[in-house]
Amino acid sequence: MEDSFDLLDVMLQIDLSYRSIEPNLRNAAALEDTAAAANDLLAWSDDPTFVSFVQSDRFYSDAEPFLALRDVMKAGAQRVLDGANAEDLDEVRAGFIEMKQTCVRCHKRYSPSY
């Protein structure tokens, strides 16, 4: 039972990155911090617990749509990172919106009950 919160731990780390990006969507002075948060989010998105979760007894659905949503979240985070590196606040915002919509869709459908 020791590792039963692995996915929750990863999601909390992703949420920390997400919350670091959100207040700076139009803040050119925070682009370096935004890029670092997006990079962290990308790293956590590749955590193996996503695959472990879909292979566990707690997951009652098809893994491919779940992992596809994770990939769309990653694409949004990459877009945030690329926008921050290019100093393009419109791209940062667009990537963030992509991430946010994916997070909402995934959590509505797949969020486990801890």
C-alpha positions in Angstrom: 0.0 0.0 0.0 3.0 2.2 0.3 2.9 3.3 -3.3 -0.8 3.8 -3.7 -0.5 7.6 -4.0 2.2 7.6 -6.7 -0.1 9.0 -9.4 -1.5 11.6 -6.9 2.1 12.6 -6.1 2.9 13.1 -9.8 -0.3 15.0 -10.3 0.5 17.3 -7.4 3.9 18.1 -9.0 2.2 18.8 -12.3 -0.3 21.1 -10.5 2.5 23.0 -8.9 4.0 23.7 -12.3 0.6 24.6 -13.7 0.0 27.0 -10.9 3.4 28.6 -11.5 2.5 29.3 -15.1 -1.0 30.6 -14.7 -0.4 34.0 -13.0 2.3 34.8 -15.5 0.5 34.3 -18.8 1.0 38.0 -19.7 4.2 38.7 -17.7 7.2 39.1 -20.0 9.4 39.6 -16.9 8.5 36.0 -15.8 9.3 34.2 -19.0 12.3 32.4 -17.5 10.2 31.1 -14.6 7.4 30.2 -17.0 9.8 28.2 -19.1 11.2 26.4 -16.1 7.7 25.5 -14.8 6.7 24.2 -18.3 9.9 22.2 -18.4 9.1 20.7 -15.0 5.6 19.9 -16.1 7.0 18.1 -19.2 9.3 16.0 -17.1 6.6 15.0 -14.7 4.3 14.1 -17.6 6.7 11.5 -18.6 6.7 9.9 -15.2 6.2 6.1 -15.5 3.3 6.2 -13.0 0.9 7.2 -15.8 1.5 3.8 -17.4 1.5 2.0 -14.1 -1.9 3.6 -13.3 -3.5 2.4 -16.5 -2.2 -1.1 -15.8 -3.5 -1.2 -12.3 -6.7 -2.7 -11.0 -7.9 0.9 -10.2 -8.2 1.8 -13.9 -11.4 0.7 -15.5 -11.2 2.1 -19.0 -9.2 2.0 -22.2 -5.7 3.2 -21.6 -5.1 4.8 -25.1 -7.5 7.8 -24.7 -6.1 8.4 -21.2 -2.6 8.5 -22.4 -3.6 10.5 -25.5 -5.0 13.2 -23.2 -1.7 13.1 -21.3 0.1 13.6 -24.6 -2.1 16.6 -25.4 -1.3 18.1 -22.0 2.4 17.6 -22.8 1.9 19.3 -26.2 0.4 22.3 -24.5 3.3 22.4 -22.0 5.7 22.2 -24.9 3.9 25.1 -26.5 4.2 27.1 -23.3 7.9 26.3 -23.1 8.5 27.2 -26.8 6.5 30.4 -26.4 8.4 31.4 -23.3 11.7 30.7 -25.0 10.6 32.8 -28.0 9.3 35.6 -25.8 5.9 35.1 -27.4 3.2 35.6 -24.7 0.4 34.7 -27.1 1.9 31.3 -27.6 2.4 30.9 -23.9 -1.3 31.7 -23.3 -2.4 29.4 -26.2 -0.3 26.5 -24.8 -1.7 27.1 -21.3 -5.3 27.0 -22.5 -4.5 23.7 -24.4 -3.2 22.3 -21.1 -6.0 23.5 -19.0 -8.7 22.1 -21.3 -7.0 18.8 -21.4 -6.6 18.7 -17.6 -10.3 19.4 -17.1 -11.3 16.7 -19.6 -9.0 14.1 -18.2 -9.9 14.7 -14.5 -13.6 14.7 -15.3 -13.3 11.3 -16.9 -10.5 9.5 -15.2 -9.8 11.0 -11.8 -9.6 8.2 -9.3 -11.1 8.3 -5.9 -8.3 8.4 -3.3 
